[in-house]
Amino acid sequence: MDSQQDSLKPKPAIRAAAFSVHVFTAFGGAIALLAMLEAVREHWAAMFQWLGVALIIDAIDGPIARRLNVKTVQPNWSGDVLDLVVDFVTYVFVPAYAIVASGLLLPVAAPILGVAIVVTSALYFADLRMKADDNHFRGFPALWNAAAFYLFLLHWPPLVSTLLIAALVVLTFVPFHVLHPVRVVRLRWLTMSLIVVWGVLALYTLKMDFQVGMAVKIALCAIAAYVVGSDAAIRLARSLV
């Protein structure tokens, strides 16, 4: 019986390959540290470049894990928990520091909003209803890396930026739907095409240290509006038919 059970166990090479996916995911946390070091030095473009690397890791580790059947081969290690830990530091903690320390907000409000970002995002990550049945996010999905990027891109007056961040904190718990760029099936071809365009424009923006023309800013904002508002627009259009 023991020999039969041993024969059913994954081979060491398969187990090692599966565990390497967890290591790959965990490296996202290390990338977050490098991004934080750049943020402390106020090298904002470099910080976003490292966060971009973390974003790439987050985008591809899931498909690799499913391909290698990591959940079954390495049942003692939770990829879901690991992913949330890494996502919190890359999507929330480092960007929250950048938002607070950048001088883009009103000085009196910046630390308060920084605390609010961290607390509300931690609660959001623990909410089992954070995704709808069709894989849309419910509420603002704690994409503070994106929010910080647009603050640096648009460089609005501190009062406007402060009000925007406060609004996003509130919208974390408002049950509107935000597009998940990878998992939402509807119009995925369009979504992925726009994400590629966004990535190219974002890299160009970072290379230029945010000193880009109005056309680039409009394109980046239009793609963001699609991600945030496309579901609401489709629902409204269907209700009018």
N, C-alpha and C positions, 0 to 999 in steps of 0.2 A: 504493500500500500504506500509506504514512504517513498519507494523508488518511483511509483507511478505519479505521486504528487510532485516529486522533484522534477520529473520529466515535463510537467505542465508549467513549471515556473519559467519565467522569461530568462533567456541566457544572459550572462554577465554583460556582454557587449550591448545587448538591447537595453538592459537596465541602466548602463552607463550613459547610453545615448539619451535615454529619457531624462535622467537626472541632469544631464548637461543643459537641457532646455530650462530647468529651474535655475541653474547657474546663470544662464544667459539672461533670464528675466531679472535676476537679482542684480546683475550688472547695471540695470537701469537705476538702482539706488546709488551705485558708485558714480554714475554719470551725473546724478543730481548733486552729489557733493562737489564735483568739478564745476557745475553750473553755479553753485552757491559761492564757491571761491571767486569766480569771476564777478558775481553780483556784489560781493563785499568790496571788490576793487572798483566797482562801478563800471565794469566793462560789459555794458548791457547787451551789445550785439553778440559778444562771445558767450554770454550766459544763455541767450536764446538759441545759439547754435548747438550748445550742449543739450539743451532741452529738446531740440529737434532730433538729436541722436537718440535720446530717451524715447521720443515719440515713435521713431522708426522701430526700436526694439519692441515697444508695446504693440505696434501694428503687426509684427510678423511672428512674435513668440507664440501667440494663440494658434494660428494655423499649423505651425511646426509641432506644437504640443498635440494637437488633434491628429496630425499625420502619424506621429510616433506613439499614439495611444498612451500618453504619459499618465493620465489619471488611473489607468488600470495597471500599468507596469510599475509605477511608483505610488502606490496607494497611501503611503504614510506621509507624503508631502502634498500639501494643498496648494496647487497652482493658483486657485482663486484668491486665497488669503495673501499669498506672495504678491500677486498682481495688484491687489488693493494697497498693500504696504508701499510698493514702489510707486504706484500711481499717486498716492497721497503726497509723497515728497516731490514728485516731478510736476504734477498738475496743480498742486495747492501750495505746499510749504515754501518752496523756492520762489515761485511767482508772487506769493503773498509778501515775502520779504522785499522783492523788487518793487512791488506796488507801493509799499510803505516807505522804503528808503530812497526812492527815485526823486522825490520832491515834486511829483506830478499831482499830488493831492494837497488839500488844505492841511497845514501842519497839525492843527488841533484835532483833525478828524482822522489823519492817517493811521496812528496806532490803534484807534478804536476800530476802524474798518479792518485793519490787519487781523485783529483778534476775532472779529466777526467772520471774516473769510475762513479762518482756520476752524473755528467752532462749528459753523454751519456746514462746512464741507465734510468734517468728520461725521456729523449727523447724517448728511446725505449719503456718504459711503456706506453707512450702516443700515440705510433704509432698504428693505427688501423689495420695495415698490419703485425703486429708482428707474427701472426699465419697464415700459409697457409691453403688452403681448406681441406687438409688431416690432419690437426692439428699438423704438424711439425712447429717448430719455424723457423722464417726467421732471419738468422744471429745468432751471438752468443747471447743467450737469457738472458744475465745479470745474469748468475748463478755464481756470485762472491763468494758465500759461497763455491761452489765446486772448483773454481779457487784457493781460499785461502787455502783450504784443501790440494790441490795438491802441492802448494808452500811449505807448511810445511812438507808434506810427502817426497818430492823429495829433498828439500833443495839444490837447484842448486846454483852456484855462483851468486852473486847479478846482474852481467851484464846479464846473461842468463835469470834470473827471471824478470828483468826489461824489456827486449826485449819481453818476453812472454806476460807480462801484456799489454804492448803497442800494441802488435799484437791483443790481444783479444778486446781491445778498438776499434781498427779499424774494426775488424770482426763483431762488433755489427751491422754495417750498410752494410755488404756484404750479398747479398741475397742467401746464401746457406742454406740448410735445416738441422736442428738439431732435433733429435728425442724427442718428448714429451713422457716420459716413461709410462704415464697412458692413454693418449687420442689417441695415434696413434694405429690403429687397426692392421695394418700389423705386423705379428710376435709378437703379444702382449704376447703370452705365453713365448717366449724366452726372451723378454724384461723384463717381470716381474720376471722371474727366475733369470736373471742376477742382477736385482735391489736388490733382496733378498740377493744374494751372496755378492753384494757390501755393503749392510747394515751391514752384519755380519762382513765382513773384516774391514769396517770403524770403527765399535764399538771396535773391537780388537785393531786397530791402535790407537784409542784414549786412550784405557785402558793402552796401552804400551807407551803412550806419544810420539807417532810417531817413536819409536825405534823398527821397525819391519824389518824382513828379506826381501831379494830381491824378493822372490816368492810372498809375499803379495803385494809388490809395483807393480810388473809386472801384477798381476791379477787386481788390482785396475786401473791401466793405460789401460789395455786391455778393461775393461768394459767401461771406459770413451771414448776410441777410438770407440767402438761400438755405443755409444749414439751419438757421434759427426759425425761419418763418415759412418754409415750404410746406410743412404739414398743415399749418393753419390756413395757408392759402388754398391748398387742395381741398380741405374740408369745407371752406367757405364756398369754393366754386361748385362743389357737389351739392351743397345745400341750396344753391340758386338754380340748379338745373331742374 
